[in-house]
Amino acid sequence: MNGTQTGALAGLILGLAAAAGGFTGFLIALVLGAIGLVVGRVLDGDLDVGDVLGRGKDR
């Protein structure tokens, strides 16, 4: 497993652990899974935080 997969899996597990149930729990799992995916992509080097935040390399 690479960092992206690990981050997404960790986010989903944390979301399931934090879920109180129902639709709210689904939303919590979805948000934490997305955050884990982004963190994993940053750690793998597939996503540059500066590009996402609008700070290009030419500044």
Buried (B, 14 or more C-beta within 10 A) or exposed (E): EEBBEBBBBBBBBBBBEEBEEEEEBEEBBEEBBBBBBBBBBBBBEEBEEEEEEEEEEEE
